[in-house]
Amino acid sequence: MKPATALTRRHWGALSLTLSLSVLTAGALIAHTPSAQAQSRKDTAVLGMILEPTSLDPTMAPAAAIGEVVHYNILEGLTKINVDGSVTPLLAERWTMDADGKAFTFALRKGVKFQDGSDFDAAAVKFSFERAKGEKSTNKAKGAVFNNISHIATPDTHTVVIVLDKPDGNFLFRLGENTAVILHPKSADSAATRPVGTGPYKLEAWNKGSGIVLTKWDGFRDASRVALRRVTFRFINDPAAQVAALMAGDIDGMPRFGAFQSLAQFKGDTRFAVEMGSTAGKGILAINNKRKPFDDVRVRRALSHAIDKKAFIDGVLEGYAKPIGSHMAPTDAGYVDLNAQYPFDPEKAKALLKEAGVATPLNVTLTLPPPPYARKGGEVLAAQLAKVGINAKIENVEWAQWLSGAFKGNFDLTVINHVEPLDYMAYANPQYYWGYDNAGFRELTAKHSATTDRKERARLFGEIQRKIAADAVNVFLFNPSNAAVYRKGLKGLWSSSPIFANDLAAVSWQ
């Protein structure tokens, strides 16, 4: 058995690869004097978030905003993904992996309690993972992770053995994502509104449309290292409102700042710190591959040629992003740069549409969720598509509407940033919202999963990226940078986002 305690995301990749300013806290209402503000911020913080989560159970709903609130704070997993992408123990103290990469034995951390005082044990792990694999599960990692689990054994209360059907070089990384958090078995059914976990914070209040308040849980196993007694998340979608809230002192930071055009303003203000970091995001113009005429690869390729990625990145993201050519981020080991496959070429796009027998103007609907990259970016994309004869009618929807509509396959085109790392296996699921159904691709991913040789896995990983690009499943647009803006003195916020999380136990005022 081979011991494993810390692995980098790059290593695993190589193996495989709005405005809601309603009610403020009492601390925020203290007189606007520097001394009063400093005093109020010794053990509290108010952070802005772009989107309000639709649920607080990341194992049943896909929104990344859920992880921003609960991951590592209320709910924890066996492993932890750190800001640098490394994987280290969390609820699992250590683990071993057998020679063929199929069987993992986890030694669980002892003395861990759920926030209701009950013991965390192997049975909770088994329950959580079997629930994620169950028939009624809506876990977004069900197909890629949990359906690959052959069986789970619990030899004793602090040991869990997980056996996979096929080797998965990303497995330990996957267990650090919010889809694999361990829920309290007796409260799992109410986790969407009242999650009970093993983390350092408990849910105090969720004021719909306004904010979420977390308070420090004194029963946490390492409570002495948790500096902040209370953290409030405020939902501020509008970029201008984000700027106003920071400048007024209504919030202390935006870990994922959306107003890129205002970064220079904050960089020049000594009251603030600005940090730029990387993300695992893949911003795409998603295409419904099941709907005509998008079931024709020539039409999808035409869309790719019609889009000027540089103009999009410069105009929408102020240049704070990199173009991508497939469903992979440049920060991932094994990344293949495929941007040259579909150069901006409107005439080529027109020719492909004609070849496919598409009469223009082609009327389609472009569904846009709330984030600025989608709303502002959708206007840019619609203008570019119009130049090749595609009339994209813009449909602005709220996040819940997007999840119940576009994410269920009810759309023509939509703009979305996929923030989960290494989520290429979604292309092997014909039921996923873009409806890509290709047996050859599924065979390729199966071969990749079953291969243990590192060089062969890397080669096949490149082929996976090339196949997605060749089939023009979606229009691959950008890998965004992460901008974090916060008041000076607030330390410990993540500058990069390998996953969408805010590790509040590491945050303090200095």
CORNOR-V26570 format. One record per pair of residues at least 4 apart in sequence whose ideal C-beta (glycine too) atoms are under 7 Angstrom apart, sorted by the first residue. I is the first residue (numbers start at 1). J is the second residue. Records with the same first field share a line. If there is no record, write none. Layout:
BEGIN
I->J, J
END
This chain:
BEGIN
1->96, 98
2->96, 97
3->94, 96
4->95, 96, 97, 172
5->88, 89, 94
6->86, 87, 88
7->11, 12, 86, 87, 172
8->85, 86
9->13, 85, 86, 87, 173, 421, 498
10->14, 85, 333
11->15
12->16, 169, 170, 173
13->17, 332, 333, 334, 422
14->333, 334, 454, 458
15->169, 454, 457
16->169, 170, 448, 457, 461
17->332, 333, 334, 422, 461
18->235, 236, 237, 238, 241
19->236, 238, 241
20->209, 210, 211, 234, 235, 236
21->245, 250
22->210
23->207, 210
24->28, 29, 250
25->46, 232
27->40, 44
28->46, 250
30->36, 37, 40
31->36
32->249
33->37
34->38
35->39
36->40
37->41, 249
40->44
41->45, 252, 509
42->509
43->227, 228, 229
44->228, 229, 230
45->228, 231, 252, 490, 507
46->232, 234, 251, 252
47->231, 233, 251, 252, 253, 255, 502
48->234, 236, 242, 245, 251, 254
49->65, 68, 233, 234, 235
50->237, 256, 258, 371
51->65, 235, 237, 370, 371, 399
52->65, 209, 235
53->63, 65, 66, 69
54->61, 63, 399, 400, 403
55->60, 61, 66, 192
56->66, 69, 70, 191, 192, 193, 195, 203
57->61, 191, 192, 195
58->66, 67, 70, 71, 178, 179, 181
59->132, 139, 179, 181, 183
60->138, 139, 192
61->66
62->140, 407
63->399, 403
64->68, 419, 500
66->70, 178
67->71, 178, 499, 500, 501
68->500, 501, 502
69->73, 212, 233
70->74, 75, 195
71->75, 178, 181, 501
72->76, 80, 199, 501, 503
73->199, 200, 201, 214, 504
74->195, 197, 199, 201, 202, 203
75->181, 195, 197, 199
76->90, 91, 181, 182, 197, 198, 199
77->90, 91, 175, 176, 180, 181, 182
78->90, 91, 92, 106, 125, 175
79->87, 88, 89, 90, 92, 172, 175, 176
80->88, 90, 176
81->85, 87, 173, 176, 177, 498, 499
82->86, 88
83->494, 496, 498
85->498
87->172, 173, 176
89->93, 94
91->108, 109, 112, 120, 182, 198
92->106, 107, 108
93->107, 108, 109
94->107
95->104, 105, 106, 107
96->105
97->101, 104
98->102, 103
100->167, 452
101->167, 452
102->163, 164, 167
103->161, 163
104->162, 171
105->159, 161
106->160
107->158, 159
108->122, 158, 159, 160
110->158
111->221
112->120, 198, 221
113->117, 118, 119, 120, 198, 219
114->118, 120, 184, 196, 197, 198
115->196, 197, 202, 217, 219
116->184, 196
120->124, 198
121->157, 158
122->126, 154, 156, 157, 158, 159, 160
123->127, 154
124->128, 182, 184, 185
125->129, 160, 182
126->130, 152, 154, 160
127->131, 185
128->132, 182, 183
129->133, 146, 149, 152
130->134, 152
131->137, 188
132->137, 139, 142, 146
133->137, 142, 146, 147, 149
137->142
139->146, 179
140->179
141->145, 146, 174, 177, 179, 180
142->146, 147
143->147, 425, 429
144->425
145->174
148->164, 165, 166, 168
149->162, 164
150->163, 164, 165
151->163
152->160, 161, 162
153->161
154->159, 160
155->159, 161
164->168, 171
166->449, 450
167->449, 450, 452
168->449
169->457
170->174, 422
171->175
173->422
174->180
175->180
177->420, 499
181->197
182->198
183->188, 191
184->188, 196, 197
187->191, 194, 196
190->194
191->195
194->203
195->203
200->216, 217, 220, 223, 226, 505
201->214, 215, 216, 217, 231, 504
202->214, 215, 217
203->214
204->213, 214, 215
205->213
206->212
207->211
210->235
211->232, 233, 234, 235
212->233
213->230, 232
214->231
215->229, 230
216->226, 228, 229
218->223
220->226
225->505
226->505
227->507, 508
228->504, 507, 508
231->504
234->251
236->241, 242, 245
237->370
238->242
239->243, 258, 259, 372
240->244, 259
241->245
242->246, 254, 257, 258, 259
243->247, 259, 262
244->248
245->250, 251
246->251, 254, 485
252->486, 487, 490
253->485, 486, 487, 490, 493
254->485
255->484, 493, 494, 502
256->482, 497
257->483, 484, 485
258->372
260->317, 318, 320, 483
261->318
262->266
263->267, 274, 483
264->268
265->269
266->272, 274, 485
267->274
271->487, 488
272->485, 486, 487, 488
273->486, 488
274->483, 485
275->484, 495
276->481, 482, 483, 495
277->481, 482, 484, 495, 496, 497
278->331, 481, 482, 496
279->419, 479, 480, 481, 482, 496, 497
280->329, 331, 419, 420, 421, 498
281->329, 417, 418, 419, 479, 480
282->324, 327, 329, 417, 418, 476, 479
283->373, 417, 477, 478, 480
284->416, 418, 474, 475, 476, 477
285->303, 307, 381, 413, 415, 474, 475, 477
286->413, 414, 416, 434, 474
287->294, 300, 303, 413, 434, 473, 474, 475
288->294, 409, 411, 412, 434, 435
289->294, 295, 434, 435, 436, 473
290->295, 409, 435
291->295, 412
293->299, 356, 358
294->299, 300
296->356
297->301, 471, 472
298->302, 352, 355, 356
299->303, 353, 356, 358
300->304, 472
301->305, 342, 352, 472
302->306, 349, 352, 353, 388
303->307, 475
304->342, 472, 475
305->342, 344, 345, 348, 349, 352
306->346, 349, 384, 385, 388
307->312, 344, 381, 384, 475
308->312, 344, 384
309->313, 323, 477, 478
310->314, 323
311->315
312->316, 377, 380, 477, 478
313->317, 319, 321, 323, 478
314->319
315->380
316->373, 376, 377, 380
317->321, 373, 478, 480
320->480, 481, 483
321->478, 479, 480, 481
322->330, 478, 479
323->339, 478
324->328, 339, 476, 477, 478, 479
325->337, 338, 339, 341, 469, 476
326->336, 338, 465, 468, 469, 476
327->424, 427, 468, 476
328->332, 335, 424, 465
329->335, 479
330->335, 479
332->421, 422
334->458, 461, 462
336->462, 465, 466
338->465, 466, 469
341->469
345->349
346->350, 387, 388
347->351
348->352
349->353, 388
350->354, 388, 389
351->355
352->356
353->358, 360, 388, 389
358->362
360->389
361->389, 391
362->389, 390, 391
363->391, 393
364->390, 392, 412, 413
365->393, 395, 411, 412
366->378, 381, 382, 392, 393, 394, 395, 413
367->395, 397, 402, 405, 406, 411, 414
368->374, 375, 378, 394, 395, 396, 397, 415
369->374, 397, 399, 402, 416
370->375, 398, 399
371->375
372->376
373->377, 417
374->378, 415, 416
375->396
377->381, 415
378->382, 394, 415
379->383
380->384
381->385, 415
382->386, 392, 394
385->390, 392
386->390, 391
392->413
397->401, 402, 405
399->403
400->404
401->405
402->406, 407
403->407
404->408
405->410, 411
406->410, 411, 414, 433
407->433
408->433
409->433, 435
417->480
418->423
419->500
421->498, 499
424->464
425->445
426->432
427->436, 441, 468, 473
428->441, 442, 445
430->435, 436, 437
434->473, 474
436->473
438->442, 471
439->443
440->444
441->445, 467
442->446
443->447
444->448, 460, 463, 464, 467
445->449, 464
446->450
447->451, 460
448->457, 460, 461, 464
451->456, 457, 460
453->457
454->458
455->459
456->460
457->461
458->462
459->463
460->464
461->465
462->466
463->467
464->468
465->469
466->470
467->471
468->473
482->495, 496, 497
484->493, 495
486->490, 493
489->509, 510
490->507, 509
491->507, 508, 510
492->506, 507, 508
493->507
494->502, 503
END
